Amino acid sequence: METRSDISTPGAYLDTPGETEWLIAAESGNYALGTASGTASRRYHGWLVVALPPPLGRVMVWPRVEEILRVDDVDTALGRAWWAPDVLAPADAGQLVSFARDPEPTWIIEAAGRTVRRRFRMSADGRQAFLLWDLVEGPHAELLVRPLLTWRSHHYQTRAPKIDPRVEIGFSGRVADATQHVYRDALSPVERARGYDHVEDLCAPMQLAFDLVADSESSAWLGVGVGESPATPPDRPESAPDPRDAYVIRHPSDDSPGIIAGYPWFTEWGRDTMIALPGLLLPHRAGVAAEVLRAWAARADRGLLPNQLRDLGDGPLATNTADAPLRFVRAVGELRAVAPERIDDIIRRGVDGILDGYAAGTDHGIHVDDDGLVAAGDDVHALTWMDAIAPGGPVTPRRGKPIDIAALWVEALAVGRALAEDLGGKERGSWCEQQAARARDGLLMRFVDPVTGDLLDVVDAHDPAEESPLRPNLLLALALDPSPFPRDVREHNLARVEARLLTPYGLRTLDPGHPDYVGRYGGDQATRDRAYHQGTVWPWLIGPYADAVRAVRGDDAVSALRTVFAPVLRELAERGAIHEVYDGDAPHRPGGCPAQAWSVAEVVRTIAPELAR
């Protein structure tokens, strides 16, 4: 596969490594994340991160390994590592010949006149991580390996490393040095660029020795809570893992399923779960989809859902999201379309509670107004998916009546009507249809500029400047069927989006001609948050865009989008993942999470149906 491999240039570390990243994740939530070169540059890079119950959350266990090839008492490192203040060493390390992600991460390295292959595997339960080495070409050599370990939250680095007693180490070789060492000043240059702690110390409990000879494999593994698990590596996978499966987890406490919003740092988010669920789980895992929806229905409170489930368990769950509950109802509709028998009373009550909560009014100023549209907003939160909060407050508060919330409300009412009529509830179904008709009228009467035909982003906005900017949120309204808008309005606004927001990696979040547009995503968190929804490109918006294209122009036009978004499809094929965001400005450098659930899910759902078998 083709990989990006710029790891030595300082400019490569703006928000994401200058090389390709790979991810292996287990259903337990345990994961490994690394780079094509094998050089760690994030605090999240490591061979084993384990997901433990709160308050521990996800714990980094095995971040690095030192590998030395010894020939005639001359040592050559197989790879390089970053050390503070700014050293990539050793300079005379072996040469990486190739890296392949599929069917397992594999590196071919030339060093000391030998060609060595390194491979990585993870056990099915994610409790064990295995490194395997074999000699591809050249005479016998000795391989010396030091696992460099820690025990910390994967979010924070430490200068006081330790090895937890639950950690187990196994190997096929011998112990060359049983003395424990501390490796100081390990540097994570990406975290430095992102404004976070970026230097840590690591424990090296021992040095292992292996005799590398032809037709023989050496291995070392590390595990947490392994128990009776075998000490031998699992079989080599026959094919690459399904890219959708990495985000679907099972909680160890009760075996309930969930969807991780993105690796490495996101947990479960209500909005992300509902957007990603159809593309990740339908139609092939409808039973799991129903379990996820039941779990979230049980968390509903006054028609609202939690915005985020925290892996560290710190504080009560907040319901500061106006779209997640409506997206829950939309996901229920998607489940009903492929597996209506999976809809049970828990899910139905969840839908009814959301519709009733919005109609009656609930927290954060969320209520249905006299014009049939949903109003939402308070002085503290940004309640739509454009939810970034900078030191000065919400960057895109969108307080008022956002067009995407109006469209989601119409869709939710259609699902409510269908569920009611499934059980013969004519009165409930009629109420849903009446509410939907009012909302459709409101969309037509309130959101269309009578002079230009442009669709507004927010009406009755607390800040009038938020009403008219061109943003991709109008795509949800363009996709409504039946549409509240005449055809010329739909064509005009779809053309506006394509002229100003469309890129090969997704859609910009703001017209580049707007004075608030930010074309580059990077820097510390405050700088990134100010760019997050002010021009930054999001691949998940390919889904709403494809839905709008289908509604306005038909299925054939959607098929043509594979050419438009060829770079994203290529990234999915090569990496098995899609980034969270890209720069608004060309060449659209990737940023954010290197593996985002809704990016994968929406691309699969709309333009890569061959994966949705």
C-alpha positions in Angstrom: 0.0 0.0 0.0 1.1 3.6 -0.5 1.9 5.3 2.8 2.8 8.9 3.9 6.2 8.7 5.6 7.5 12.2 6.5 8.5 11.7 10.2 11.6 13.8 10.4 10.4 17.2 9.2 9.2 19.5 12.1 6.4 20.8 9.9 5.0 17.3 9.7 3.8 17.6 13.3 1.0 20.2 13.1 -2.0 18.1 14.4 -1.4 14.7 13.0 1.7 12.6 12.1 3.3 13.1 8.8 2.9 9.4 8.0 0.2 6.8 7.7 -1.3 5.5 11.0 -2.8 2.0 11.5 -5.4 0.8 14.1 -6.3 -2.6 15.5 -9.2 -2.6 17.9 -11.0 -5.4 19.8 -14.6 -5.6 20.9 -13.4 -5.0 24.4 -12.3 -1.5 23.5 -8.7 -2.5 23.8 -6.6 -1.2 20.9 -3.2 -0.7 19.3 -2.4 2.4 17.3 0.9 3.0 15.4 2.6 4.4 12.4 4.0 3.0 9.1 7.5 3.7 10.3 6.9 2.1 13.7 8.0 5.4 15.3 5.6 6.6 18.1 4.7 10.3 17.8 1.4 10.5 19.8 0.8 9.7 23.5 -1.8 7.3 22.2 0.6 5.3 20.0 1.3 1.9 21.5 1.2 -1.8 21.1 -1.4 -2.3 23.8 -4.0 0.1 25.4 -6.6 -1.7 27.6 -10.1 -0.5 28.4 -10.8 -0.7 32.1 -13.9 0.2 34.0 -14.2 3.8 35.3 -12.5 5.7 36.8 -9.4 4.1 35.2 -10.7 4.2 31.6 -8.4 3.3 28.8 -4.8 2.6 30.0 -1.6 2.8 28.0 0.5 -0.3 28.8 3.0 -0.9 26.1 3.9 2.3 24.2 7.3 1.4 22.7 9.8 -1.3 22.0 13.6 -1.1 21.5 14.8 -3.6 18.9 18.6 -4.2 18.3 20.1 -6.4 15.7 23.5 -7.7 16.9 25.9 -9.0 14.4 29.6 -9.7 15.4 29.1 -7.5 18.5 27.9 -4.6 16.4 24.5 -3.3 17.2 22.0 -1.8 14.7 18.6 -0.6 15.8 15.7 -1.7 13.7 13.9 1.6 14.2 14.1 5.1 15.5 12.4 6.9 18.4 11.7 10.5 19.4 13.4 11.8 22.5 13.3 15.3 24.1 14.1 18.0 23.4 13.9 17.1 19.6 15.9 14.1 18.7 15.0 11.3 16.3 17.5 8.6 17.1 19.5 6.6 16.3 20.5 8.2 13.0 22.1 4.9 11.7 19.0 2.7 12.3 17.9 0.1 9.8 16.1 1.0 6.6 12.3 0.5 6.4 11.7 -1.2 3.1 7.9 -1.5 3.3 4.9 -1.4 5.5 1.6 -3.2 4.9 -1.5 -3.0 7.1 -3.3 -5.9 5.6 -4.0 -8.6 6.6 -1.9 -7.6 9.6 0.6 -4.7 10.3 3.9 -5.9 8.8 7.2 -4.1 8.4 10.1 -5.2 6.2 13.4 -3.8 7.5 17.0 -4.0 6.2 19.7 -3.8 8.8 23.3 -5.1 9.1 23.1 -7.0 5.8 19.9 -8.8 6.9 16.2 -8.4 6.0 14.0 -8.7 9.0 10.2 -8.9 9.1 8.2 -7.6 12.1 4.5 -8.4 12.5 1.9 -7.4 15.0 -1.1 -9.3 16.2 -3.7 -8.9 18.9 -5.7 -11.6 20.5 -9.4 -11.7 19.8 -10.3 -10.3 23.2 -7.7 -7.6 23.0 -5.9 -8.7 26.2 -2.7 -9.7 24.5 -0.5 -7.9 22.0 2.1 -9.9 20.1 5.2 -8.9 18.2 6.7 -11.5 15.9 10.0 -11.4 14.0 11.6 -13.6 11.4 14.6 -13.5 9.2 13.6 -13.0 5.5 17.1 -12.8 4.0 20.7 -13.1 5.3 22.6 -15.1 7.7 21.9 -15.7 11.4 21.7 -12.7 13.8 20.8 -12.0 17.4 17.8 -9.8 18.1 17.7 -7.9 21.4 14.3 -6.6 22.5 13.4 -4.3 25.4 9.6 -3.7 25.9 9.2 -0.2 27.2 6.2 0.0 29.4 4.0 2.3 31.5 0.7 2.3 33.3 -1.2 5.5 32.7 -4.3 7.0 31.2 -3.9 7.1 27.5 -4.8 10.8 27.7 -1.9 11.8 30.0 1.8 11.1 30.1 3.8 10.6 33.3 7.4 11.0 34.5 6.8 8.3 37.2 6.2 5.1 35.2 5.3 1.8 36.8 4.4 -1.7 35.8 1.0 -2.9 37.1 1.1 -6.4 38.7 -1.7 -7.4 36.2 0.8 -7.1 33.4 2.2 -10.3 32.1 5.1 -10.8 29.6 5.8 -13.9 27.5 8.4 -14.7 24.9 9.9 -17.5 22.8 13.6 -16.4 23.5 15.6 -15.9 26.6 16.3 -13.1 29.1 19.5 -11.4 28.2 19.3 -8.8 31.0 17.0 -8.9 34.0 17.9 -5.5 35.2 15.0 -3.0 35.1 15.9 0.3 33.5 14.1 3.6 33.1 14.1 5.3 29.7 13.8 9.0 30.2 12.5 11.9 28.1 10.4 10.0 25.5 8.9 12.6 23.2 5.5 12.7 21.5 5.9 15.5 18.9 2.3 15.5 17.8 1.1 16.2 21.4 3.6 19.1 21.6 2.0 20.6 18.5 -1.4 20.1 20.0 -0.5 21.9 23.2 -0.5 18.9 25.5 2.0 17.2 27.8 4.4 15.5 25.5 7.4 14.0 27.5 7.4 10.9 29.6 9.6 8.2 31.1 9.2 4.5 30.4 10.1 1.3 32.3 12.1 -1.4 30.6 11.7 -4.5 32.9 14.1 -6.7 31.0 16.0 -7.3 27.7 15.0 -10.3 25.7 17.3 -12.2 23.2 16.2 -14.1 20.2 18.2 -16.1 17.6 17.0 -15.1 14.2 17.5 -17.9 11.7 15.9 -18.8 8.4 12.4 -20.4 8.6 12.0 -19.7 12.3 9.7 -17.2 14.1 10.4 -15.4 17.3 7.8 -13.7 19.4 7.1 -11.6 22.5 3.8 -10.8 24.0 2.4 -8.6 26.7 -1.0 -9.0 28.3 -3.3 -7.7 31.0 -5.6 -10.0 32.9 -4.6 -12.8 30.6 -5.6 -15.7 32.9 -5.6 -19.0 31.0 -5.2 -17.4 27.6 -2.6 -19.1 25.4 0.9 -17.8 25.3 1.2 -18.5 21.5 0.3 -15.9 18.9 -3.1 -16.2 17.3 -3.2 -17.5 13.7 -2.4 -15.1 10.9 -5.6 -13.4 9.8 -6.7 -14.4 6.3 -8.0 -11.0 5.4 -8.2 -7.4 6.6 -10.7 -6.8 9.4 -14.0 -5.2 8.5 -13.3 -1.4 9.0 -16.8 -1.0 10.7 -16.1 -3.4 13.5 -13.4 -1.4 15.2 -15.9 1.0 16.7 -18.4 -1.5 18.0 -17.6 -2.5 21.6 -19.0 -4.6 24.4 -18.8 -3.3 28.0 -17.1 -5.9 30.2 -19.4 -5.1 33.1 -22.7 -6.2 31.5 -21.8 -7.2 27.9 -23.9 -4.3 26.5 -22.8 -3.0 23.1 -21.8 0.6 22.3 -20.1 2.6 19.6 -16.8 4.4 20.1 -17.0 7.7 18.3 -13.3 7.6 17.3 -9.9 6.3 18.1 -7.9 7.0 20.0 -9.4 9.7 22.3 -13.2 9.7 21.9 -15.5 7.6 24.0 -19.2 7.0 23.3 -21.2 10.1 22.2 -24.9 10.2 21.7 -24.8 12.1 18.4 -21.9 10.1 17.0 -23.5 6.9 17.9 -26.8 7.7 16.1 -25.1 9.0 13.0 -22.7 6.1 12.8 -25.2 3.3 13.7 -26.8 2.7 10.3 -23.6 2.6 8.4 -21.8 0.4 11.0 -24.5 -2.0 11.9 -27.3 -2.1 9.3 -28.4 -4.4 7.8 -25.9 -7.1 8.8 -25.9 -6.6 12.6 -29.5 -5.5 13.2 -29.6 -7.3 16.5 -26.6 -5.4 17.8 -28.1 -2.1 16.5 -31.3 -2.8 18.5 -29.2 -3.5 21.6 -27.4 -0.1 21.2 -30.7 1.7 20.8 -32.2 0.1 23.8 -29.3 1.0 25.9 -29.5 4.7 24.9 -33.3 4.7 25.3 -32.8 3.7 28.9 -30.6 6.7 29.4 -33.2 9.2 28.1 -34.3 12.0 30.5 -37.2 14.4 29.6 -36.8 13.7 26.0 -33.0 14.2 25.9 -30.0 11.8 25.7 -26.6 12.1 27.2 -24.1 13.9 25.0 -21.2 11.8 26.1 -20.5 8.7 28.2 -17.2 9.3 29.9 -14.6 6.6 30.2 -13.1 8.2 33.4 -16.5 8.4 35.1 -16.0 12.0 36.2 -19.3 13.8 36.8 -22.9 13.4 35.8 -24.0 12.9 32.3 -24.9 16.1 30.4 -27.8 16.3 28.0 -26.5 19.3 26.1 -27.4 18.2 22.6 -30.5 19.1 20.6 -29.8 16.8 17.7 -28.8 13.5 19.3 -32.3 12.6 20.5 -33.7 13.3 17.0 -30.9 11.3 15.4 -31.8 8.4 17.8 -35.3 8.4 16.3 -33.9 8.6 12.8 -31.7 5.6 13.6 -34.8 3.7 14.9 -36.4 4.4 11.5 -33.4 2.9 9.7 -33.6 -0.2 11.9 -37.4 -0.5 11.3 -36.7 -0.4 7.5 -34.5 -3.5 7.6 -35.6 -5.4 10.7 -39.0 -4.2 12.1 -39.2 -7.2 14.4 -36.3 -5.7 16.4 -38.3 -2.7 17.5 -39.5 -3.4 21.1 -41.4 -1.5 23.7 -38.2 0.0 25.2 -37.3 1.5 21.9 -40.8 2.7 21.2 -41.0 4.4 24.6 -37.7 6.1 23.8 -39.1 7.5 20.6 -42.3 8.7 22.2 -40.5 10.3 25.1 -38.3 12.3 22.7 -41.2 13.5 20.6 -43.3 14.4 23.6 -40.4 16.1 25.3 -39.7 18.3 22.3 -43.3 19.1 21.8 -43.8 20.1 25.5 -40.5 21.8 25.9 -37.4 20.5 27.8 -34.0 21.6 29.1 -31.6 24.0 27.3 -34.5 25.9 25.8 -35.5 23.1 23.5 -39.1 23.3 22.4 -41.5 23.4 19.4 -42.5 27.0 18.7 -45.7 28.3 17.3 -44.4 28.0 13.7 -43.9 24.3 14.2 -40.1 24.6 14.3 -37.8 23.4 17.1 -36.1 26.2 18.9 -33.0 25.4 21.0 -30.2 27.3 22.8 -28.9 28.6 26.0 -26.0 31.0 26.9 -23.5 28.2 27.8 -23.8 25.4 25.2 -23.7 24.8 21.5 -26.5 22.3 21.1 -26.1 21.2 17.5 -23.3 19.1 16.0 -21.3 22.3 15.6 -20.5 22.2 19.3 -17.0 23.5 19.8 -16.4 25.6 22.9 -13.4 27.9 23.0 -12.2 30.0 26.0 -14.6 32.8 24.9 -17.6 30.5 24.8 -19.4 28.5 22.0 -17.7 29.2 18.6 -20.9 28.4 16.6 -23.7 28.6 19.1 -26.5 28.6 16.4 -29.0 29.6 19.1 -32.5 29.9 17.6 -34.0 27.5 15.1 -31.3 25.7 13.1 -32.3 24.2 9.8 -30.8 20.7 10.5 -32.8 20.5 13.7 -35.9 21.4 11.8 -35.3 18.7 9.2 -34.5 16.1 11.9 -37.7 17.0 13.7 -39.7 16.3 10.5 -37.9 13.0 10.0 -38.5 12.0 13.7 -42.2 12.7 13.4 -42.4 10.5 10.3 -40.8 7.6 12.3 -43.1 8.3 15.2 -46.1 8.1 12.9 -44.9 4.8 11.3 -44.3 3.2 14.7 -47.7 4.3 16.0 -49.5 2.9 12.9 -47.6 -0.4 13.2 -49.6 -0.9 16.4 -52.8 0.6 15.1 -52.3 3.9 16.9 -54.2 6.1 14.5 -54.6 9.0 16.9 -50.9 9.1 17.7 -50.0 8.8 14.0 -52.4 11.6 13.2 -50.7 13.9 15.8 -47.3 13.1 14.4 -48.4 13.9 10.9 -50.0 17.2 12.0 -46.8 18.2 13.7 -44.7 17.3 10.7 -47.0 19.3 8.4 -46.5 22.4 10.6 -42.7 21.9 10.5 -42.6 21.4 6.8 -44.6 24.6 6.3 -42.2 26.4 8.7 -39.2 25.2 6.7 -40.7 26.6 3.5 -42.0 29.9 5.0 -39.1 30.7 7.3 -35.9 29.4 5.8 -36.1 30.4 2.1 -34.7 33.9 1.4 -37.5 35.4 -0.8 -35.0 37.4 -2.9 -32.1 34.9 -3.5 -33.8 31.6 -2.8 -30.9 30.8 -0.4 -31.7 28.6 2.5 -30.8 30.1 5.9 -28.8 28.2 8.4 -30.7 29.5 11.5 -33.9 31.6 11.8 -34.8 33.6 14.8 -31.1 33.5 15.6 -30.0 35.1 18.9 -27.1 36.5 16.8 -28.4 37.7 13.4 -25.0 37.1 11.9 -25.6 33.4 12.3 -28.7 33.3 10.0 -27.3 33.4 6.5 -23.8 31.9 6.3 -23.6 29.0 3.9 -23.0 25.8 5.9 -23.7 22.1 5.1 -26.5 21.9 7.6 -29.1 22.7 4.9 -28.3 19.3 3.3 -30.6 17.6 5.8 -33.5 19.8 4.7 -32.7 19.2 1.0 -32.9 15.4 1.6 -36.4 15.4 3.1 -39.0 13.3 1.3 -41.5 14.7 0.6 -39.6 17.9 0.2 -41.1 21.2 1.6 -39.2 23.2 -1.1 -39.9 23.6 -4.8 -37.5 22.0 -7.2 -35.7 25.3 -8.2 -34.9 26.0 -4.5 -33.5 22.6 -4.0 -31.4 22.7 -7.2 -30.2 26.2 -6.4 -29.0 25.4 -2.9 -27.4 22.1 -3.8 -25.4 24.0 -6.5 -24.4 26.5 -3.8 -23.1 23.7 -1.6 -21.2 22.1 -4.5 -19.6 25.4 -5.6 -18.4 26.5 -2.2 -18.3 23.6 0.3 -17.5 20.5 -1.7 -14.0 19.0 -1.6 -12.5 15.5 -2.4 -12.5 14.7 1.3 -15.9 15.8 2.4 -17.6 19.2 2.9 -16.4 22.4 4.4 -18.3 23.7 7.4 -18.3 27.3 6.2 -18.1 29.1 2.9 -14.5 30.1 2.2 -15.7 33.6 1.3 -17.0 34.2 4.8 -14.9 36.4 7.1 -14.9 33.8 9.8 -13.6 31.1 7.6 -10.5 29.2 8.9 -8.8 27.1 6.2 -6.3 25.3 8.4 -7.0 23.0 11.3 -4.1 22.7 13.8 -2.4 24.2 16.8 -3.4 24.0 20.5 -6.9 23.1 21.5 -8.3 26.6 21.6 -7.0 27.3 18.1 -8.3 24.0 16.8 -11.7 24.6 18.4 -12.0 28.0 16.6 -11.4 26.2 13.3 -13.4 23.0 14.0 -16.7 24.1 12.3 -15.5 27.3 10.6 -14.3 25.8 7.4 -12.7 22.5 8.4 -13.8 19.6 6.1 -15.7 16.7 7.7 -15.9 13.4 5.7 -19.1 12.3 7.6 -20.9 15.1 5.7 -20.6 12.9 2.6 -23.6 11.1 4.0 -26.0 14.1 4.1 -24.6 15.3 0.8 -25.3 12.0 -0.9 -28.8 11.9 0.6 -29.5 15.4 -0.8 -28.1 14.4 -4.2 -30.3 11.3 -4.3 -33.4 13.3 -3.3 -32.8 16.1 -5.8 -31.1 14.2 -8.8 -31.7 10.5 -8.3 -29.6 7.3 -7.7 -27.4 7.6 -10.7 -26.1 10.9 -9.5 -25.1 9.3 -6.2 -23.1 6.6 -8.0 -21.1 9.3 -9.7 -19.9 10.6 -6.3 -17.4 7.7 -6.0 -15.3 9.6 -8.4 -15.7 12.9 -6.5 -14.6 11.3 -3.3 -12.0 8.9 -4.7 -9.4 10.1 -2.2 -11.6 9.2 0.8 -12.4 5.8 -0.7 -8.7 5.2 -1.3 -7.9 6.1 2.4 -10.6 3.7 3.6 -9.2 0.9 1.4 -5.6 1.5 2.4 -5.9 2.4 6.1 -9.2 0.7 7.0 -10.2 4.0 8.5 -10.9 7.6 7.7 -9.8 10.7 9.6 -12.1 12.9 11.6 -11.4 16.1 9.7 -9.3 17.7 6.9 -8.1 21.3 6.3 -10.6 23.4 4.4 -7.8 24.7 2.2 -6.1 22.4 -0.3 -4.3 20.1 -0.2 -6.7 19.2 2.7 -4.2 17.9 5.2 -5.8 15.3 7.6 -6.4 16.1 11.3 -8.3 15.2 14.4 -8.8 11.5 15.2 -7.1 9.2 12.7 -10.0 6.8 12.8 -13.5 8.3 13.2 -16.7 6.1 13.3 -19.1 8.4 11.5 -16.6 9.1 8.8 -16.4 5.4 8.0 -20.1 4.8 8.6 -21.5 7.5 6.4 -19.1 6.8 3.5 -20.1 3.1 3.7 -23.8 3.9 4.0 -24.0 6.1 0.9 -21.1 5.7 -1.6 -19.4 2.4 -0.6 -22.3 0.0 -0.4 -20.1 -3.0 -1.3 -19.0 -3.0 2.3 -22.5 -3.0 3.7 -23.3 -6.6 2.9 
